[in-house]
Amino acid sequence: MRNVFEAILQCGHDEDFVPQETEDFVPTDAPAGSPAKVRILAERVQKGLPLWHPEDRSDYSGLTGVDDS
């Protein structure tokens, strides 16, 4: 099973799905709630990766203005 959606189709649930960390699982500097972070989370789900990387940005320090990237 490549991702959680395939697990649901195959098993009828996602209880046994375990995301796999691969070389594609890299941290992001995108701020929480930004369009960029939402895009990255969607990509992680599609690739079957864990949602949260331990080194993802955890604060808003150093940010100024609106980031809609």
mmCIF file as Biopython writes it, N, C-alpha, C and O atoms, coordinates in Angstrom:
data_model
#
loop_
_atom_site.group_PDB
_atom_site.id
_atom_site.type_symbol
_atom_site.label_atom_id
_atom_site.label_alt_id
_atom_site.label_comp_id
_atom_site.label_asym_id
_atom_site.label_entity_id
_atom_site.label_seq_id
_atom_site.pdbx_PDB_ins_code
_atom_site.Cartn_x
_atom_site.Cartn_y
_atom_site.Cartn_z
_atom_site.occupancy
_atom_site.B_iso_or_equiv
_atom_site.auth_seq_id
_atom_site.auth_asym_id
_atom_site.pdbx_PDB_model_num
ATOM 1   N N  . MET A ? 1  ? 0.839   -1.177 0.000  1.0 0.0 1  A 1 
ATOM 2   C CA . MET A ? 1  ? 0.000   0.000  0.000  1.0 0.0 1  A 1 
ATOM 3   C C  . MET A ? 1  ? 0.883   1.238  0.000  1.0 0.0 1  A 1 
ATOM 4   O O  . MET A ? 1  ? 1.732   1.421  0.872  1.0 0.0 1  A 1 
ATOM 5   N N  . ARG A ? 2  ? 0.663   2.069  -0.984 1.0 0.0 2  A 1 
ATOM 6   C CA . ARG A ? 2  ? 1.508   3.245  -1.150 1.0 0.0 2  A 1 
ATOM 7   C C  . ARG A ? 2  ? 1.116   4.387  -0.226 1.0 0.0 2  A 1 
ATOM 8   O O  . ARG A ? 2  ? 1.980   5.107  0.275  1.0 0.0 2  A 1 
ATOM 9   N N  . ASN A ? 3  ? -0.192  4.558  0.004  1.0 0.0 3  A 1 
ATOM 10  C CA . ASN A ? 3  ? -0.621  5.645  0.885  1.0 0.0 3  A 1 
ATOM 11  C C  . ASN A ? 3  ? -1.901  5.250  1.615  1.0 0.0 3  A 1 
ATOM 12  O O  . ASN A ? 3  ? -2.452  4.174  1.383  1.0 0.0 3  A 1 
ATOM 13  N N  . VAL A ? 4  ? -2.362  6.119  2.488  1.0 0.0 4  A 1 
ATOM 14  C CA . VAL A ? 4  ? -3.521  5.817  3.332  1.0 0.0 4  A 1 
ATOM 15  C C  . VAL A ? 4  ? -4.781  5.593  2.504  1.0 0.0 4  A 1 
ATOM 16  O O  . VAL A ? 4  ? -5.652  4.818  2.900  1.0 0.0 4  A 1 
ATOM 17  N N  . PHE A ? 5  ? -4.886  6.257  1.371  1.0 0.0 5  A 1 
ATOM 18  C CA . PHE A ? 5  ? -6.069  6.074  0.532  1.0 0.0 5  A 1 
ATOM 19  C C  . PHE A ? 5  ? -6.118  4.663  -0.049 1.0 0.0 5  A 1 
ATOM 20  O O  . PHE A ? 5  ? -7.185  4.051  -0.103 1.0 0.0 5  A 1 
ATOM 21  N N  . GLU A ? 6  ? -4.969  4.145  -0.484 1.0 0.0 6  A 1 
ATOM 22  C CA . GLU A ? 6  ? -4.911  2.771  -0.980 1.0 0.0 6  A 1 
ATOM 23  C C  . GLU A ? 6  ? -5.212  1.781  0.141  1.0 0.0 6  A 1 
ATOM 24  O O  . GLU A ? 6  ? -5.852  0.757  -0.096 1.0 0.0 6  A 1 
ATOM 25  N N  . ALA A ? 7  ? -4.759  2.075  1.356  1.0 0.0 7  A 1 
ATOM 26  C CA . ALA A ? 7  ? -5.041  1.203  2.501  1.0 0.0 7  A 1 
ATOM 27  C C  . ALA A ? 7  ? -6.540  1.123  2.753  1.0 0.0 7  A 1 
ATOM 28  O O  . ALA A ? 7  ? -7.070  0.044  3.017  1.0 0.0 7  A 1 
ATOM 29  N N  . ILE A ? 8  ? -7.219  2.249  2.673  1.0 0.0 8  A 1 
ATOM 30  C CA . ILE A ? 8  ? -8.670  2.264  2.898  1.0 0.0 8  A 1 
ATOM 31  C C  . ILE A ? 8  ? -9.380  1.472  1.806  1.0 0.0 8  A 1 
ATOM 32  O O  . ILE A ? 8  ? -10.295 0.703  2.099  1.0 0.0 8  A 1 
ATOM 33  N N  . LEU A ? 9  ? -8.971  1.650  0.552  1.0 0.0 9  A 1 
ATOM 34  C CA . LEU A ? 9  ? -9.594  0.900  -0.543 1.0 0.0 9  A 1 
ATOM 35  C C  . LEU A ? 9  ? -9.377  -0.599 -0.389 1.0 0.0 9  A 1 
ATOM 36  O O  . LEU A ? 9  ? -10.290 -1.388 -0.634 1.0 0.0 9  A 1 
ATOM 37  N N  . GLN A ? 10 ? -8.173  -0.996 0.016  1.0 0.0 10 A 1 
ATOM 38  C CA . GLN A ? 10 ? -7.840  -2.413 0.117  1.0 0.0 10 A 1 
ATOM 39  C C  . GLN A ? 10 ? -8.412  -3.063 1.373  1.0 0.0 10 A 1 
ATOM 40  O O  . GLN A ? 10 ? -8.919  -4.183 1.310  1.0 0.0 10 A 1 
ATOM 41  N N  . CYS A ? 11 ? -8.338  -2.382 2.505  1.0 0.0 11 A 1 
ATOM 42  C CA . CYS A ? 11 ? -8.713  -2.986 3.788  1.0 0.0 11 A 1 
ATOM 43  C C  . CYS A ? 11 ? -10.050 -2.485 4.333  1.0 0.0 11 A 1 
ATOM 44  O O  . CYS A ? 11 ? -10.611 -3.093 5.244  1.0 0.0 11 A 1 
ATOM 45  N N  . GLY A ? 12 ? -10.557 -1.401 3.794  1.0 0.0 12 A 1 
ATOM 46  C CA . GLY A ? 12 ? -11.795 -0.835 4.295  1.0 0.0 12 A 1 
ATOM 47  C C  . GLY A ? 12 ? -11.592 0.089  5.481  1.0 0.0 12 A 1 
ATOM 48  O O  . GLY A ? 12 ? -12.558 0.629  6.019  1.0 0.0 12 A 1 
ATOM 49  N N  . HIS A ? 13 ? -10.350 0.275  5.891  1.0 0.0 13 A 1 
ATOM 50  C CA . HIS A ? 13 ? -10.026 1.166  7.014  1.0 0.0 13 A 1 
ATOM 51  C C  . HIS A ? 13 ? -8.555  1.555  6.917  1.0 0.0 13 A 1 
ATOM 52  O O  . HIS A ? 13 ? -7.817  1.038  6.078  1.0 0.0 13 A 1 
ATOM 53  N N  . ASP A ? 14 ? -8.144  2.466  7.779  1.0 0.0 14 A 1 
ATOM 54  C CA . ASP A ? 14 ? -6.739  2.880  7.772  1.0 0.0 14 A 1 
ATOM 55  C C  . ASP A ? 14 ? -6.017  2.519  9.070  1.0 0.0 14 A 1 
ATOM 56  O O  . ASP A ? 14 ? -4.915  3.006  9.324  1.0 0.0 14 A 1 
ATOM 57  N N  . GLU A ? 15 ? -6.627  1.678  9.880  1.0 0.0 15 A 1 
ATOM 58  C CA . GLU A ? 15 ? -6.079  1.386  11.205 1.0 0.0 15 A 1 
ATOM 59  C C  . GLU A ? 15 ? -4.708  0.727  11.155 1.0 0.0 15 A 1 
ATOM 60  O O  . GLU A ? 15 ? -3.904  0.913  12.068 1.0 0.0 15 A 1 
ATOM 61  N N  . ASP A ? 16 ? -4.426  -0.035 10.108 1.0 0.0 16 A 1 
ATOM 62  C CA . ASP A ? 16 ? -3.157  -0.754 10.029 1.0 0.0 16 A 1 
ATOM 63  C C  . ASP A ? 16 ? -2.113  -0.041 9.173  1.0 0.0 16 A 1 
ATOM 64  O O  . ASP A ? 16 ? -0.990  -0.524 9.028  1.0 0.0 16 A 1 
ATOM 65  N N  . PHE A ? 17 ? -2.482  1.106  8.608  1.0 0.0 17 A 1 
ATOM 66  C CA . PHE A ? 17 ? -1.540  1.812  7.742  1.0 0.0 17 A 1 
ATOM 67  C C  . PHE A ? 17 ? -0.472  2.497  8.580  1.0 0.0 17 A 1 
ATOM 68  O O  . PHE A ? 17 ? -0.777  3.213  9.534  1.0 0.0 17 A 1 
ATOM 69  N N  . VAL A ? 18 ? 0.780   2.269  8.213  1.0 0.0 18 A 1 
ATOM 70  C CA . VAL A ? 18 ? 1.904   2.904  8.893  1.0 0.0 18 A 1 
ATOM 71  C C  . VAL A ? 18 ? 2.700   3.689  7.849  1.0 0.0 18 A 1 
ATOM 72  O O  . VAL A ? 18 ? 3.283   3.088  6.946  1.0 0.0 18 A 1 
ATOM 73  N N  . PRO A ? 19 ? 2.736   5.012  7.955  1.0 0.0 19 A 1 
ATOM 74  C CA . PRO A ? 19 ? 3.507   5.805  6.993  1.0 0.0 19 A 1 
ATOM 75  C C  . PRO A ? 19 ? 4.981   5.414  7.044  1.0 0.0 19 A 1 
ATOM 76  O O  . PRO A ? 19 ? 5.510   5.087  8.107  1.0 0.0 19 A 1 
ATOM 77  N N  . GLN A ? 20 ? 5.633   5.451  5.892  1.0 0.0 20 A 1 
ATOM 78  C CA . GLN A ? 20 ? 7.043   5.089  5.804  1.0 0.0 20 A 1 
ATOM 79  C C  . GLN A ? 20 ? 7.893   6.328  5.568  1.0 0.0 20 A 1 
ATOM 80  O O  . GLN A ? 20 ? 7.571   7.160  4.721  1.0 0.0 20 A 1 
ATOM 81  N N  . GLU A ? 21 ? 8.975   6.444  6.319  1.0 0.0 21 A 1 
ATOM 82  C CA . GLU A ? 21 ? 9.911   7.543  6.109  1.0 0.0 21 A 1 
ATOM 83  C C  . GLU A ? 21 ? 10.871  7.136  4.997  1.0 0.0 21 A 1 
ATOM 84  O O  . GLU A ? 21 ? 11.562  6.123  5.107  1.0 0.0 21 A 1 
ATOM 85  N N  . THR A ? 22 ? 10.913  7.924  3.929  1.0 0.0 22 A 1 
ATOM 86  C CA . THR A ? 22 ? 11.824  7.678  2.818  1.0 0.0 22 A 1 
ATOM 87  C C  . THR A ? 22 ? 12.679  8.919  2.623  1.0 0.0 22 A 1 
ATOM 88  O O  . THR A ? 22 ? 12.596  9.871  3.399  1.0 0.0 22 A 1 
ATOM 89  N N  . GLU A ? 23 ? 13.502  8.900  1.581  1.0 0.0 23 A 1 
ATOM 90  C CA . GLU A ? 23 ? 14.348  10.067 1.307  1.0 0.0 23 A 1 
ATOM 91  C C  . GLU A ? 23 ? 13.524  11.299 0.937  1.0 0.0 23 A 1 
ATOM 92  O O  . GLU A ? 23 ? 14.030  12.420 0.984  1.0 0.0 23 A 1 
ATOM 93  N N  . ASP A ? 24 ? 12.255  11.097 0.567  1.0 0.0 24 A 1 
ATOM 94  C CA . ASP A ? 24 ? 11.362  12.224 0.263  1.0 0.0 24 A 1 
ATOM 95  C C  . ASP A ? 24 ? 10.851  12.919 1.525  1.0 0.0 24 A 1 
ATOM 96  O O  . ASP A ? 24 ? 10.272  14.002 1.440  1.0 0.0 24 A 1 
ATOM 97  N N  . PHE A ? 25 ? 11.058  12.315 2.682  1.0 0.0 25 A 1 
ATOM 98  C CA . PHE A ? 25 ? 10.540  12.865 3.937  1.0 0.0 25 A 1 
ATOM 99  C C  . PHE A ? 25 ? 11.548  13.857 4.498  1.0 0.0 25 A 1 
ATOM 100 O O  . PHE A ? 25 ? 12.425  13.502 5.286  1.0 0.0 25 A 1 
ATOM 101 N N  . VAL A ? 26 ? 11.401  15.113 4.073  1.0 0.0 26 A 1 
ATOM 102 C CA . VAL A ? 26 ? 12.325  16.169 4.494  1.0 0.0 26 A 1 
ATOM 103 C C  . VAL A ? 26 ? 11.539  17.256 5.225  1.0 0.0 26 A 1 
ATOM 104 O O  . VAL A ? 26 ? 10.346  17.427 4.975  1.0 0.0 26 A 1 
ATOM 105 N N  . PRO A ? 27 ? 12.191  17.991 6.122  1.0 0.0 27 A 1 
ATOM 106 C CA . PRO A ? 27 ? 11.483  19.042 6.857  1.0 0.0 27 A 1 
ATOM 107 C C  . PRO A ? 27 ? 11.135  20.221 5.959  1.0 0.0 27 A 1 
ATOM 108 O O  . PRO A ? 27 ? 11.731  20.411 4.899  1.0 0.0 27 A 1 
ATOM 109 N N  . THR A ? 28 ? 10.165  21.005 6.398  1.0 0.0 28 A 1 
ATOM 110 C CA . THR A ? 28 ? 9.769   22.211 5.674  1.0 0.0 28 A 1 
ATOM 111 C C  . THR A ? 28 ? 9.885   23.424 6.581  1.0 0.0 28 A 1 
ATOM 112 O O  . THR A ? 28 ? 9.704   23.336 7.795  1.0 0.0 28 A 1 
ATOM 113 N N  . ASP A ? 29 ? 10.189  24.550 5.970  1.0 0.0 29 A 1 
ATOM 114 C CA . ASP A ? 29 ? 10.255  25.808 6.704  1.0 0.0 29 A 1 
ATOM 115 C C  . ASP A ? 29 ? 8.950   26.587 6.557  1.0 0.0 29 A 1 
ATOM 116 O O  . ASP A ? 29 ? 8.833   27.706 7.057  1.0 0.0 29 A 1 
ATOM 117 N N  . ALA A ? 30 ? 7.969   25.997 5.870  1.0 0.0 30 A 1 
ATOM 118 C CA . ALA A ? 30 ? 6.683   26.674 5.663  1.0 0.0 30 A 1 
ATOM 119 C C  . ALA A ? 30 ? 5.965   26.841 7.001  1.0 0.0 30 A 1 
ATOM 120 O O  . ALA A ? 30 ? 5.917   25.902 7.796  1.0 0.0 30 A 1 
ATOM 121 N N  . PRO A ? 31 ? 5.411   28.017 7.257  1.0 0.0 31 A 1 
ATOM 122 C CA . PRO A ? 31 ? 4.703   28.249 8.515  1.0 0.0 31 A 1 
ATOM 123 C C  . PRO A ? 31 ? 3.402   27.450 8.598  1.0 0.0 31 A 1 
ATOM 124 O O  . PRO A ? 31 ? 2.751   27.194 7.586  1.0 0.0 31 A 1 
ATOM 125 N N  . ALA A ? 32 ? 3.045   27.070 9.795  1.0 0.0 32 A 1 
ATOM 126 C CA . ALA A ? 32 ? 1.795   26.335 10.020 1.0 0.0 32 A 1 
ATOM 127 C C  . ALA A ? 32 ? 0.617   27.123 9.476  1.0 0.0 32 A 1 
ATOM 128 O O  . ALA A ? 32 ? 0.521   28.332 9.686  1.0 0.0 32 A 1 
ATOM 129 N N  . GLY A ? 33 ? -0.275  26.440 8.779  1.0 0.0 33 A 1 
ATOM 130 C CA . GLY A ? 33 ? -1.482  27.064 8.255  1.0 0.0 33 A 1 
ATOM 131 C C  . GLY A ? 33 ? -1.316  27.788 6.934  1.0 0.0 33 A 1 
ATOM 132 O O  . GLY A ? 33 ? -2.301  28.226 6.340  1.0 0.0 33 A 1 
ATOM 133 N N  . SER A ? 34 ? -0.082  27.920 6.465  1.0 0.0 34 A 1 
ATOM 134 C CA . SER A ? 34 ? 0.140   28.617 5.196  1.0 0.0 34 A 1 
ATOM 135 C C  . SER A ? 34 ? -0.242  27.705 4.027  1.0 0.0 34 A 1 
ATOM 136 O O  . SER A ? 34 ? -0.240  26.483 4.169  1.0 0.0 34 A 1 
ATOM 137 N N  . PRO A ? 35 ? -0.569  28.292 2.878  1.0 0.0 35 A 1 
ATOM 138 C CA . PRO A ? 35 ? -0.861  27.465 1.705  1.0 0.0 35 A 1 
ATOM 139 C C  . PRO A ? 35 ? 0.292   26.516 1.362  1.0 0.0 35 A 1 
ATOM 140 O O  . PRO A ? 35 ? 0.067   25.385 0.931  1.0 0.0 35 A 1 
ATOM 141 N N  . ALA A ? 36 ? 1.523   26.985 1.558  1.0 0.0 36 A 1 
ATOM 142 C CA . ALA A ? 36 ? 2.683   26.137 1.273  1.0 0.0 36 A 1 
ATOM 143 C C  . ALA A ? 36 ? 2.704   24.917 2.191  1.0 0.0 36 A 1 
ATOM 144 O O  . ALA A ? 36 ? 2.976   23.807 1.733  1.0 0.0 36 A 1 
ATOM 145 N N  . LYS A ? 37 ? 2.424   25.106 3.467  1.0 0.0 37 A 1 
ATOM 146 C CA . LYS A ? 37 ? 2.429   23.989 4.415  1.0 0.0 37 A 1 
ATOM 147 C C  . LYS A ? 37 ? 1.308   23.010 4.096  1.0 0.0 37 A 1 
ATOM 148 O O  . LYS A ? 37 ? 1.506   21.797 4.168  1.0 0.0 37 A 1 
ATOM 149 N N  . VAL A ? 38 ? 0.141   23.518 3.747  1.0 0.0 38 A 1 
ATOM 150 C CA . VAL A ? 38 ? -0.983  22.651 3.391  1.0 0.0 38 A 1 
ATOM 151 C C  . VAL A ? 38 ? -0.627  21.821 2.161  1.0 0.0 38 A 1 
ATOM 152 O O  . VAL A ? 38 ? -0.936  20.631 2.104  1.0 0.0 38 A 1 
ATOM 153 N N  . ARG A ? 39 ? 0.022   22.446 1.174  1.0 0.0 39 A 1 
ATOM 154 C CA . ARG A ? 39 ? 0.461   21.722 -0.025 1.0 0.0 39 A 1 
ATOM 155 C C  . ARG A ? 39 ? 1.441   20.613 0.331  1.0 0.0 39 A 1 
ATOM 156 O O  . ARG A ? 39 ? 1.341   19.499 -0.184 1.0 0.0 39 A 1 
ATOM 157 N N  . ILE A ? 40 ? 2.380   20.918 1.206  1.0 0.0 40 A 1 
ATOM 158 C CA . ILE A ? 40 ? 3.384   19.933 1.614  1.0 0.0 40 A 1 
ATOM 159 C C  . ILE A ? 40 ? 2.729   18.777 2.357  1.0 0.0 40 A 1 
ATOM 160 O O  . ILE A ? 40 ? 3.078   17.619 2.126  1.0 0.0 40 A 1 
ATOM 161 N N  . LEU A ? 41 ? 1.786   19.073 3.243  1.0 0.0 41 A 1 
ATOM 162 C CA . LEU A ? 41 ? 1.080   18.008 3.959  1.0 0.0 41 A 1 
ATOM 163 C C  . LEU A ? 41 ? 0.313   17.117 2.984  1.0 0.0 41 A 1 
ATOM 164 O O  . LEU A ? 41 ? 0.304   15.896 3.137  1.0 0.0 41 A 1 
ATOM 165 N N  . ALA A ? 42 ? -0.329  17.718 1.984  1.0 0.0 42 A 1 
ATOM 166 C CA . ALA A ? 42 ? -1.056  16.935 0.978  1.0 0.0 42 A 1 
ATOM 167 C C  . ALA A ? 42 ? -0.101  16.032 0.203  1.0 0.0 42 A 1 
ATOM 168 O O  . ALA A ? 42 ? -0.422  14.875 -0.067 1.0 0.0 42 A 1 
ATOM 169 N N  . GLU A ? 43 ? 1.063   16.553 -0.154 1.0 0.0 43 A 1 
ATOM 170 C CA . GLU A ? 43 ? 2.059   15.747 -0.865 1.0 0.0 43 A 1 
ATOM 171 C C  . GLU A ? 43 ? 2.537   14.594 0.003  1.0 0.0 43 A 1 
ATOM 172 O O  . GLU A ? 43 ? 2.718   13.480 -0.488 1.0 0.0 43 A 1 
ATOM 173 N N  . ARG A ? 44 ? 2.743   14.851 1.286  1.0 0.0 44 A 1 
ATOM 174 C CA . ARG A ? 44 ? 3.185   13.787 2.192  1.0 0.0 44 A 1 
ATOM 175 C C  . ARG A ? 44 ? 2.146   12.672 2.266  1.0 0.0 44 A 1 
ATOM 176 O O  . ARG A ? 44 ? 2.496   11.492 2.240  1.0 0.0 44 A 1 
ATOM 177 N N  . VAL A ? 45 ? 0.877   13.039 2.358  1.0 0.0 45 A 1 
ATOM 178 C CA . VAL A ? 45 ? -0.187  12.025 2.407  1.0 0.0 45 A 1 
ATOM 179 C C  . VAL A ? 45 ? -0.180  11.198 1.129  1.0 0.0 45 A 1 
ATOM 180 O O  . VAL A ? 45 ? -0.245  9.970  1.182  1.0 0.0 45 A 1 
ATOM 181 N N  . GLN A ? 46 ? -0.102  11.860 -0.013 1.0 0.0 46 A 1 
ATOM 182 C CA . GLN A ? 46 ? -0.132  11.156 -1.291 1.0 0.0 46 A 1 
ATOM 183 C C  . GLN A ? 46 ? 1.047   10.215 -1.457 1.0 0.0 46 A 1 
ATOM 184 O O  . GLN A ? 46 ? 0.925   9.174  -2.101 1.0 0.0 46 A 1 
ATOM 185 N N  . LYS A ? 47 ? 2.199   10.574 -0.877 1.0 0.0 47 A 1 
ATOM 186 C CA . LYS A ? 47 ? 3.397   9.742  -0.979 1.0 0.0 47 A 1 
ATOM 187 C C  . LYS A ? 47 ? 3.460   8.668  0.099  1.0 0.0 47 A 1 
ATOM 188 O O  . LYS A ? 47 ? 4.374   7.843  0.098  1.0 0.0 47 A 1 
ATOM 189 N N  . GLY A ? 48 ? 2.494   8.670  1.024  1.0 0.0 48 A 1 
ATOM 190 C CA . GLY A ? 48 ? 2.509   7.685  2.101  1.0 0.0 48 A 1 
ATOM 191 C C  . GLY A ? 48 ? 3.500   7.997  3.200  1.0 0.0 48 A 1 
ATOM 192 O O  . GLY A ? 48 ? 3.933   7.102  3.926  1.0 0.0 48 A 1 
ATOM 193 N N  . LEU A ? 49 ? 3.863   9.266  3.328  1.0 0.0 49 A 1 
ATOM 194 C CA . LEU A ? 49 ? 4.819   9.695  4.349  1.0 0.0 49 A 1 
ATOM 195 C C  . LEU A ? 49 ? 4.089   10.123 5.613  1.0 0.0 49 A 1 
ATOM 196 O O  . LEU A ? 49 ? 2.892   10.406 5.569  1.0 0.0 49 A 1 
ATOM 197 N N  . PRO A ? 50 ? 4.800   10.175 6.746  1.0 0.0 50 A 1 
ATOM 198 C CA . PRO A ? 50 ? 4.190   10.761 7.944  1.0 0.0 50 A 1 
ATOM 199 C C  . PRO A ? 50 ? 3.852   12.231 7.670  1.0 0.0 50 A 1 
ATOM 200 O O  . PRO A ? 50 ? 4.522   12.889 6.874  1.0 0.0 50 A 1 
ATOM 201 N N  . LEU A ? 51 ? 2.820   12.733 8.329  1.0 0.0 51 A 1 
ATOM 202 C CA . LEU A ? 51 ? 2.451   14.140 8.135  1.0 0.0 51 A 1 
ATOM 203 C C  . LEU A ? 51 ? 3.473   15.092 8.740  1.0 0.0 51 A 1 
ATOM 204 O O  . LEU A ? 51 ? 3.860   16.074 8.106  1.0 0.0 51 A 1 
ATOM 205 N N  . TRP A ? 52 ? 3.906   14.811 9.946  1.0 0.0 52 A 1 
ATOM 206 C CA . TRP A ? 52 ? 4.702   15.776 10.707 1.0 0.0 52 A 1 
ATOM 207 C C  . TRP A ? 52 ? 6.148   15.330 10.795 1.0 0.0 52 A 1 
ATOM 208 O O  . TRP A ? 52 ? 6.440   14.253 11.315 1.0 0.0 52 A 1 
ATOM 209 N N  . HIS A ? 53 ? 7.054   16.153 10.288 1.0 0.0 53 A 1 
ATOM 210 C CA . HIS A ? 53 ? 8.493   15.896 10.405 1.0 0.0 53 A 1 
ATOM 211 C C  . HIS A ? 53 ? 8.967   16.577 11.687 1.0 0.0 53 A 1 
ATOM 212 O O  . HIS A ? 53 ? 8.569   17.710 11.957 1.0 0.0 53 A 1 
ATOM 213 N N  . PRO A ? 54 ? 9.804   15.916 12.479 1.0 0.0 54 A 1 
ATOM 214 C CA . PRO A ? 54 ? 10.247  16.523 13.740 1.0 0.0 54 A 1 
ATOM 215 C C  . PRO A ? 54 ? 10.994  17.848 13.553 1.0 0.0 54 A 1 
ATOM 216 O O  . PRO A ? 54 ? 11.089  18.637 14.493 1.0 0.0 54 A 1 
ATOM 217 N N  . GLU A ? 55 ? 11.520  18.098 12.359 1.0 0.0 55 A 1 
ATOM 218 C CA . GLU A ? 55 ? 12.260  19.334 12.121 1.0 0.0 55 A 1 
ATOM 219 C C  . GLU A ? 55 ? 11.462  20.366 11.312 1.0 0.0 55 A 1 
ATOM 220 O O  . GLU A ? 55 ? 12.033  21.359 10.861 1.0 0.0 55 A 1 
ATOM 221 N N  . ASP A ? 56 ? 10.153  20.151 11.120 1.0 0.0 56 A 1 
ATOM 222 C CA . ASP A ? 56 ? 9.316   21.167 10.478 1.0 0.0 56 A 1 
ATOM 223 C C  . ASP A ? 56 ? 9.340   22.441 11.314 1.0 0.0 56 A 1 
ATOM 224 O O  . ASP A ? 56 ? 9.555   22.395 12.526 1.0 0.0 56 A 1 
ATOM 225 N N  . ARG A ? 57 ? 9.117   23.578 10.657 1.0 0.0 57 A 1 
ATOM 226 C CA . ARG A ? 57 ? 9.057   24.862 11.381 1.0 0.0 57 A 1 
ATOM 227 C C  . ARG A ? 57 ? 8.030   24.745 12.503 1.0 0.0 57 A 1 
ATOM 228 O O  . ARG A ? 57 ? 6.915   24.267 12.294 1.0 0.0 57 A 1 
ATOM 229 N N  . SER A ? 58 ? 8.420   25.186 13.686 1.0 0.0 58 A 1 
ATOM 230 C CA . SER A ? 58 ? 7.510   25.076 14.833 1.0 0.0 58 A 1 
ATOM 231 C C  . SER A ? 58 ? 7.103   26.436 15.396 1.0 0.0 58 A 1 
ATOM 232 O O  . SER A ? 58 ? 6.356   26.508 16.372 1.0 0.0 58 A 1 
ATOM 233 N N  . ASP A ? 59 ? 7.589   27.507 14.784 1.0 0.0 59 A 1 
ATOM 234 C CA . ASP A ? 59 ? 7.229   28.838 15.271 1.0 0.0 59 A 1 
ATOM 235 C C  . ASP A ? 59 ? 7.173   29.822 14.099 1.0 0.0 59 A 1 
ATOM 236 O O  . ASP A ? 59 ? 7.386   29.449 12.945 1.0 0.0 59 A 1 
ATOM 237 N N  . TYR A ? 60 ? 6.889   31.056 14.415 1.0 0.0 60 A 1 
ATOM 238 C CA . TYR A ? 60 ? 6.778   32.087 13.383 1.0 0.0 60 A 1 
ATOM 239 C C  . TYR A ? 60 ? 7.919   33.097 13.460 1.0 0.0 60 A 1 
ATOM 240 O O  . TYR A ? 60 ? 7.829   34.171 12.866 1.0 0.0 60 A 1 
ATOM 241 N N  . SER A ? 61 ? 8.981   32.771 14.176 1.0 0.0 61 A 1 
ATOM 242 C CA . SER A ? 61 ? 10.081  33.722 14.333 1.0 0.0 61 A 1 
ATOM 243 C C  . SER A ? 61 ? 10.727  34.022 12.980 1.0 0.0 61 A 1 
ATOM 244 O O  . SER A ? 61 ? 10.910  33.136 12.145 1.0 0.0 61 A 1 
ATOM 245 N N  . GLY A ? 62 ? 11.062  35.287 12.793 1.0 0.0 62 A 1 
ATOM 246 C CA . GLY A ? 62 ? 11.727  35.712 11.573 1.0 0.0 62 A 1 
ATOM 247 C C  . GLY A ? 62 ? 10.798  35.989 10.409 1.0 0.0 62 A 1 
ATOM 248 O O  . GLY A ? 62 ? 11.254  36.405 9.345  1.0 0.0 62 A 1 
ATOM 249 N N  . LEU A ? 63 ? 9.507   35.768 10.585 1.0 0.0 63 A 1 
ATOM 250 C CA . LEU A ? 63 ? 8.554   36.017 9.506  1.0 0.0 63 A 1 
ATOM 251 C C  . LEU A ? 63 ? 8.007   37.430 9.609  1.0 0.0 63 A 1 
ATOM 252 O O  . LEU A ? 63 ? 7.736   37.921 10.704 1.0 0.0 63 A 1 
ATOM 253 N N  . THR A ? 64 ? 7.848   38.075 8.473  1.0 0.0 64 A 1 
ATOM 254 C CA . THR A ? 64 ? 7.224   39.391 8.443  1.0 0.0 64 A 1 
ATOM 255 C C  . THR A ? 64 ? 6.223   39.428 7.302  1.0 0.0 64 A 1 
ATOM 256 O O  . THR A ? 64 ? 6.456   38.823 6.255  1.0 0.0 64 A 1 
ATOM 257 N N  . GLY A ? 65 ? 5.127   40.120 7.486  1.0 0.0 65 A 1 
ATOM 258 C CA . GLY A ? 65 ? 4.130   40.252 6.438  1.0 0.0 65 A 1 
ATOM 259 C C  . GLY A ? 65 ? 3.378   38.964 6.171  1.0 0.0 65 A 1 
ATOM 260 O O  . GLY A ? 65 ? 3.406   38.028 6.971  1.0 0.0 65 A 1 
ATOM 261 N N  . VAL A ? 66 ? 2.710   38.935 5.038  1.0 0.0 66 A 1 
ATOM 262 C CA . VAL A ? 66 ? 1.885   37.799 4.655  1.0 0.0 66 A 1 
ATOM 263 C C  . VAL A ? 66 ? 2.667   36.910 3.716  1.0 0.0 66 A 1 
ATOM 264 O O  . VAL A ? 66 ? 3.275   37.391 2.759  1.0 0.0 66 A 1 
ATOM 265 N N  . ASP A ? 67 ? 2.655   35.616 3.982  1.0 0.0 67 A 1 
ATOM 266 C CA . ASP A ? 67 ? 3.290   34.634 3.103  1.0 0.0 67 A 1 
ATOM 267 C C  . ASP A ? 67 ? 2.189   33.783 2.498  1.0 0.0 67 A 1 
ATOM 268 O O  . ASP A ? 67 ? 1.633   32.915 3.172  1.0 0.0 67 A 1 
ATOM 269 N N  . ASP A ? 68 ? 1.870   34.021 1.241  1.0 0.0 68 A 1 
ATOM 270 C CA . ASP A ? 68 ? 0.808   33.238 0.613  1.0 0.0 68 A 1 
ATOM 271 C C  . ASP A ? 68 ? 1.360   32.299 -0.452 1.0 0.0 68 A 1 
ATOM 272 O O  . ASP A ? 68 ? 0.660   31.933 -1.396 1.0 0.0 68 A 1 
ATOM 273 N N  . SER A ? 69 ? 2.615   31.918 -0.290 1.0 0.0 69 A 1 
ATOM 274 C CA . SER A ? 69 ? 3.242   31.024 -1.274 1.0 0.0 69 A 1 
ATOM 275 C C  . SER A ? 69 ? 2.800   29.593 -1.120 1.0 0.0 69 A 1 
ATOM 276 O O  . SER A ? 69 ? 3.242   28.726 -1.875 1.0 0.0 69 A 1 
#
